[in-house]
């Protein structure tokens, strides 16, 4: 099964639409955010130049690190004789999720729970739309049988459980987090068997 370029364009458009909708909703609900942004960016050209420079450095490091991660992950998969999808769903996925994990834990400890949850949900939405869509727009993506028959159904189950847990009390307590961790362990265990 392939994800052709024209479907990649649809995903990119959906991602952009999500960002526009989210920014507009956030601006209407939290007008103080716009004021804070104006204070930070309007403090002078020096600040804007510094922010731009740091952004470009960070972007270059992400691109370089991503290239090393992909090549190393492919090499590891070939050396131990497992499908690349297994390495992508384990080591590469964990490595790229560490910044989100650190952000979520820090935000939760500081009591900024909306930031913690929003970071995770936003990252996944953008990964499924902008990231996947952009990659498919450049070159059609081929989805392995493991992805189609095991990964996608597993993601659907985990999303449904997550929605039900959060929807029940509009919160997520420790025992519910333990359930989600258990689902992840079960998913990884099944992947180790299914991807052989």
Rosetta blueprint (number, residue, H / E / L):
1 X L
2 X E
3 X E
4 X L
5 X H
6 X H
7 X H
8 X H
9 X H
10 X H
11 X H
12 X H
13 X H
14 X H
15 X H
16 X H
17 X H
18 X H
19 X H
20 X H
21 X H
22 X H
23 X H
24 X H
25 X H
26 X H
27 X H
28 X H
29 X H
30 X L
31 X H
32 X H
33 X H
34 X H
35 X H
36 X H
37 X H
38 X H
39 X H
40 X H
41 X H
42 X L
43 X L
44 X L
45 X H
46 X H
47 X H
48 X H
49 X H
50 X H
51 X H
52 X H
53 X H
54 X H
55 X H
56 X H
57 X H
58 X H
59 X H
60 X H
61 X H
62 X H
63 X H
64 X H
65 X H
66 X H
67 X H
68 X H
69 X H
70 X H
71 X H
72 X H
73 X H
74 X H
75 X H
76 X H
77 X H
78 X H
79 X H
80 X H
81 X L
82 X L
83 X L
84 X H
85 X H
86 X H
87 X H
88 X H
89 X H
90 X H
91 X H
92 X H
93 X H
94 X H
95 X H
96 X H
97 X H
98 X H
99 X H
100 X H
101 X H
102 X H
103 X H
104 X H
105 X H
106 X H
107 X H
108 X H
109 X H
110 X L
111 X L
112 X L
113 X H
114 X H
115 X H
116 X H
117 X H
118 X H
119 X H
120 X H
121 X H
122 X H
123 X H
124 X H
125 X H
126 X H
127 X H
128 X H
129 X H
130 X H
131 X H
132 X H
133 X H
134 X H
135 X H
136 X H
137 X H
138 X H
139 X L
140 X L
141 X E
142 X E
143 X L
144 X L
145 X H
146 X H
147 X H
148 X H
149 X H
150 X H
151 X H
152 X H
153 X H
154 X H
155 X H
156 X H
157 X H
158 X H
159 X H
160 X H
161 X H
162 X H
163 X H
164 X H
165 X H
166 X H
167 X H
168 X H
169 X H
170 X L
171 X L
172 X L
173 X L
174 X H
175 X H
176 X H
177 X H
178 X H
179 X H
180 X H
181 X H
182 X H
183 X H
184 X H
185 X H
186 X H
187 X H
188 X H
189 X H
190 X H
191 X H
192 X H
193 X H
194 X H
195 X L
196 X L
